Amino acid sequence: MYSIKHSHSALEIENSSKTIFAKICLNDGASLQELKLFGQTLIKNLGPLEYKNTYASSILFPFANRIKDGTYTYNNETYKFPVNEVPNNNALHGLVFDKTFDVIDETTTENSASVKLLYKEDKKSEGFPFTYSIQLEYRITETTLDLNVEVKNTDSETFPFTLGWHPYFLSSNLSESLLSFESTKKMVFSERMITTETTNNPDPSEMLLKDKQLDDCWELDKTEVEFATPNYNLSINSSEENCFLQAYTPPLVNVIAIEPTTGVSDSFNNKIGLKTLAPNATYQLDWSLKLN
């Protein structure tokens, strides 16, 4: 049987045999800070690195990655997000990574657990003068985690957006791990990590991570990404057909961020992957993890 425990602004999900564990921090954008499936630790706390610097497992909205100078033009009006990547003078990872989500539903059964979480933005900010709501549903079984994201435009105006997820995965030995995906196009970044162009992808479809220092982005030809470690093989899937993969190796041994996104760095300006959402309309996306 699965159980859900409320503890210090966090939810802890586990099964009776202790082979499953998940920790969701409600005050940190409802981010998934720990995950164990089938006895394998996939996501762990990144201490001593701080969440405010890692954005670990955060939901990235209304934009994934960066906006150059925090500035963009939409419908002939210029807006400016807060610059929170000060060294590069960029806005980074959207607006909801530090918001508090409310629990609106939870369900446990013999074989699974699920929680629904909601954040409503009723105040129009200077950089994004629109209102919206985001509902997350995490569903966990012995070998899977499904994350459903539902964004609703509660404003009277259409707004632009991209969406992403920033989980870091643990390997017992990253040098012996493989990242596999199909892509023919790769983003080219400036020194400030701003997309300047796309190029033919020079990387192999099966990438050995030994000696790799990554902060790279690819346009995916297929929505599945595979991460093979000495201890487990993981499939990462997106329901969005037009999607991208950002991979990043932090200054922490045997950890890699594998980030599915719907857009790229500076998408509000270069329009790569940029979507719009009409008043009262809803955009829904599923990301799934599966142990193979």
Secondary structure, DSSP 8 states (H G I E B T S, - for coil): -EEEEEETTEEEEEETTS--EEEEETTTTTEEEEEEETTEEEE---TTS-HHHH-TT-EE-S-SSEEETTEEEETTEEEE----BGGGTEEES-S-TT---EEEEEEE-SS-EEEEEEEEE-S--SS----EEEEEEEEE-SSEEEEEEEEEE-SSS-EEE--EE--EEE-S-GGG-EEE---SEEEEE-TTS-EEEEEE--S-SEEE-TT---EEEEE-SSS-EEEE-SS-EEEEEES-SS-EEEEE--SSTTEEEEEEESS-TTHHHH-TT-EEE-TT-EEEEEEEEEE-
